[in-house]
Amino acid sequence: MLAPFSPYAIRRKGQTVRRILVLGAMLAALGALAVSQASAASMGKLTGNVGPGFTITLTEGGKKVTHLKAGTYTFVINDKSTMHSYALDGPKGFAKDFTTVPFKGSKTFTVALKKGAYKYYCAAHEAEMFGHFTVS
């Protein structure tokens, strides 16, 4: 057994302290990475439907979207007619055409929404097929 104050015992104790500090720093860095990944993760799934009649919607969990928090969202667009499209316009010139005429089917997109007012619409029938929501 080593004497508590022998040079070898003190050196071993120093190495143990150093290892604990390094391990603590590594865990802190891993925690910071996990938090940054979580904030970059999708805020939620939004479902856009257009057609087959002259209807266009945007919902989250079955409820009409009127307001969202800024963040990254997964848009699932269901275009049910070859005569319609699904587009989104937003602040500072943001514009995204999810589908165009004559596409019919479903597409999935990841979109970062920033603060401001947004309009979703059918480009072919914009005057009657549109909706609005805000992001804060």
JOHUJO-V476624 format. One record per residue. N is the residue number from 1. PSI is psi in whole degrees, 0 to 359 (none if undefined). NEAR is the number of other ideal C-beta (glycine too) atoms within 8 Angstrom. D_LAST is the distance of its C-alpha to the last C-alpha in Angstrom with 1 decimal. Layout:
n = <N,N>
psi = <PSI,PSI>
near = <NEAR,NEAR>
d_last = <D_LAST,D_LAST>
This chain:
n = <1,2,3,4,5,6,7,8,9,10,11,12,13,14,15,16,17,18,19,20,21,22,23,24,25,26,27,28,29,30,31,32,33,34,35,36,37,38,39,40,41,42,43,44,45,46,47,48,49,50,51,52,53,54,55,56,57,58,59,60,61,62,63,64,65,66,67,68,69,70,71,72,73,74,75,76,77,78,79,80,81,82,83,84,85,86,87,88,89,90,91,92,93,94,95,96,97,98,99,100,101,102,103,104,105,106,107,108,109,110,111,112,113,114,115,116,117,118,119,120,121,122,123,124,125,126,127,128,129,130,131,132,133,134,135,136>
psi = <143,145,143,337,19,153,323,318,319,318,315,319,320,320,322,315,316,316,319,318,318,316,318,317,320,319,321,317,319,320,318,321,319,319,317,324,321,321,335,350,163,138,332,178,127,138,122,132,138,134,181,338,203,62,149,135,160,121,159,116,32,356,141,135,124,334,138,160,148,140,187,129,152,120,125,112,124,103,110,14,142,351,5,167,171,118,158,127,147,198,154,41,10,131,133,121,105,314,158,160,131,27,141,124,198,145,151,136,154,125,133,117,129,168,138,187,140,152,127,145,165,120,328,337,44,327,329,349,91,165,164,152,163,155,132,none>
near = <2,7,6,5,5,8,5,7,11,9,8,9,8,8,8,8,8,8,8,8,8,8,8,8,8,8,8,8,8,8,8,8,8,8,8,8,8,7,6,6,7,9,8,8,8,12,12,15,11,17,11,4,4,6,8,14,10,12,12,11,5,4,6,7,11,6,7,13,6,8,9,10,14,10,13,11,15,9,16,9,9,7,7,16,14,14,12,13,9,13,9,6,4,11,8,9,9,13,12,7,9,6,10,7,6,7,10,8,9,9,9,7,11,10,6,10,9,14,10,13,11,13,10,8,9,9,5,6,12,11,11,9,12,10,14,7>
d_last = <65.6,64.2,64.7,61.5,61.9,63.4,61.8,60.9,59.1,57.1,56.2,55.0,53.0,51.3,50.5,49.0,46.8,45.7,44.8,42.8,40.8,40.2,39.2,36.8,35.2,34.9,33.2,30.7,29.9,29.7,27.3,25.0,25.2,24.3,21.1,20.0,20.9,19.0,15.7,16.6,17.4,15.9,13.1,15.0,17.2,16.3,19.5,20.1,23.5,25.4,29.0,31.8,31.7,29.4,26.3,23.0,20.3,17.3,17.3,16.3,19.3,20.9,18.3,16.8,13.2,11.3,7.7,6.6,5.1,5.6,9.4,12.7,13.8,17.4,18.0,21.4,22.7,25.8,27.6,30.5,32.3,33.8,33.0,29.2,26.4,22.7,20.5,16.8,15.7,12.5,11.7,14.6,17.1,15.5,18.0,19.2,22.3,22.5,25.8,28.4,31.4,33.8,31.9,32.1,30.8,27.9,25.8,23.3,20.7,18.2,15.2,12.5,9.2,7.4,4.7,6.6,9.0,11.2,14.7,17.0,20.7,24.3,25.6,29.0,28.1,24.9,26.1,26.3,24.2,20.5,17.3,13.7,10.2,6.7,3.8,0.0>
